[in-house]
């Protein structure tokens, strides 16, 4: 069962969002990583959401640039959590995507993280935290990851 779905709007977004898939994989979270577009393939997007929901998918992560409607379209098709990752894909340096992802009408929220690769990683961690609400083993993995972050700072401080 794919517990998380990562949707990217274009093949050009693959490298930027790869850290999201990497984090989920490192935590042992089964996920789907695919391309679907809010504008170019709206029927595919709706079909994927419906099929994945039926199969038990719990969280959707959507990354898009420019108009960045992918997360909002997915949020309109599910009551499962949707996490949006705005991507820098225009002369506006991602601000257009950030605002489009943030500005959702009441009742159709999209949890929005930072732009690009930092956002990709945090989207994965946020999805894991959502899943960990009912998965003690995953919660322990997340605690260990956080301890590793803490230990790396302590080590760097001691070496300085």
N, C-alpha and C positions, 0 to 999 in steps of 0.2 A: 504494500500500500504506500503510495506517495503521500507523505504527511504534509509536504510543502511543495508548492509550485512556484517556479521562478519564470516569469514571462518577460521577455525583452522585445522591444518593438522592432528591432532591426538586427541583422547579423553584425553590423558595425558596433553594436553594444556588447558583443560577446566577451571581449577581453576586459572591458570595464567591470562587467558583472561576474566574471569568473571567481573573484574572491568570495562572493556570496555562496556559490556552489561549493567552493573549497571548504569554507567554514562549516556548512551543513554536513558535508562528507566527513570532516574531521570529528564531528560530534555523533556520527553514525545515524544521521537523519536521512531517511529515504526521501528523495525529491526528484521532481521533473524540472528540467531546464530546457526551455523551448522558445521559439520565436513566434509571436503573434502580434498583430497590429490592430489598434483601435480603429484606425481609418482604412487600412488596406485590406484587412481580413476580419471585419467585425463579426461575421458569422462563425468563423473558426474560433475567435476569442470566446464568444458566448457558448459554443459547443464544448470547448475545453473546460470552461468553468463548470458547466453542468455535469460533464462526465467525471471530472475530478472530485466534485462534491459528492456525487453518487458513490464514488470509490472510497470516500472517507478523508479526502484532503482537508486539512485543518487551517492552513494559512496560505495566502497568496502574496507573493512578492512581485511587484511590477516595476520595471525600469523603462523610462522613455525620456526623450529629450524634446526640445522645441515645445509644441503644443502639449505634450505629455498627458494625453487623455487616457492612456492605457489603464492606470490604476483606478481612475474614476469610473471607467466603463466596467471594469471587473467589480468594483464596489457596488455598481448598480445591479449586478447579476447574482450577488451572494450576500449573506449576512455573516460569513466567516471573516476573520480579520484580514485586511488588505494593508500591506506595507508598500509605500511608494518610494522609489529611489529616483530622484530627478537627475538627469544626465546633461552634461555640458555639450550641447550639440549645435549651438548657434552663435552668432555674433554677440548675443546677450549673455554669454558665458554661464548659461544654466539658470539664470534668474527667471526666464520665462517658464522653464520646466518646473522650477521650485514653486513658483506661484500657482501654476496650473495644478500641481499635485496637492498643494496645501488648501486651496480654495474650493472646498467641496460643500455642497448644500447640506443643511441639517438632515441627519438620518442616514447619510452615506459617507461616513468618515473614511479617510485614508491616513493611517499612521505614516508620517513622513520623516525620513532620515536625511542625512547630509548628502551632498552631491557626490557622484562618481564612486571610486573605489572605497573611500571611507564609509560612505553610505551603504555600499554593497555588503561590506562586512557587518555593519551594525544592523542591517535588515536581517541578516542570517541570525545574529545573536538575539534580536528581538523575537524572531519567529521561534527560536529555541526556548526563549524564556516563556513564551505563550504555551508551547507544548509542555514545558517543564511544570506547569501548574498541576498537571495530572500525571507526571512521569518522574518519580523520585530518582531513577537511575540517570536520567538526563539532567535533572537538577544537580546531582552530584558532579556530573561532567562539567557543567557550567561553573560550579564552585571551584573546581580544579583549574579550569582555564583562568578564572579571575585570580586565583592564587598565583598562577604562573606569571600573570601580568605584574602582580605586586612584587613577586620575587625578583623579576627582571629589573624593576626600578630600584629595589633595595640593593641588588648586586651592583648596578651601575653607580649608585650613590656611594657605596663602600669603596669602589675602585677609583673614584674621582679624587 
